[in-house]
Amino acid sequence: MKTFVTILAGVMMTAMAAAPAGAESRVARRQEYQQQRIAQGVKSGQLTAGETARLENKETAINHEVKADRAANGGKLTAAEKAQVNHQQNVVSRDIHRDKHNAAVQQK
């Protein structure tokens, strides 16, 4: 469980680093919200360690992509990049919901 919390903290830091300082973009807000949903699922026991790791890996990949896209475009995302990130976040959002509402629960 300790490693699990460490992974969760690391991913949350990555999510915050992906957005430029002071920029409260829709992408950054959604990244933060989805991290909160995952953390709540862990806290409530709705997400297993495996489910959480898989979701966190997907979130991390999106965060790295956003960071790279912003670096390539002077700190901004193009409309096409925003649409792509939105689609990817929609997929992860559905995965979060599915994993939180399946029969698998965290063993205490």
C-alpha positions, 0 to 999 in steps of 0.5 A, a space after each residue: 500500500 505504501 508503494 501505491 501511495 508513492 506512485 499516486 503522489 508521483 503521478 499527481 506531481 506529474 499532472 501538475 507539472 504538465 500544465 504551465 504555471 498560472 495557466 488554468 486551462 480546461 485540459 489542466 483542470 480535467 487532469 486534476 479532476 481525474 486525478 481526484 477521481 482516482 484518489 477517491 477510488 483508492 481511498 474508498 477501496 473501489 479501485 484495486 492496486 492493479 486498476 489504479 496503476 493502469 489508470 495512472 499509467 494512462 494519465 501519465 502518458 497523456 500528461 507527458 504528451 501534453 507537456 511535449 505538445 506545449 513545449 513544441 508550440 510555445 506553451 500552447 496546444 493547437 485545436 487539434 491537440 486539444 481535441 486529441 487530448 480531450 478524446 484521450 481523457 474521455 477514454 480514461 474517464 470511462 475507464 475510471 468509471 468502469 473500474 470504480 463500479 465493477 465487482 473488484 475491490 481493494 483488499 483491506 
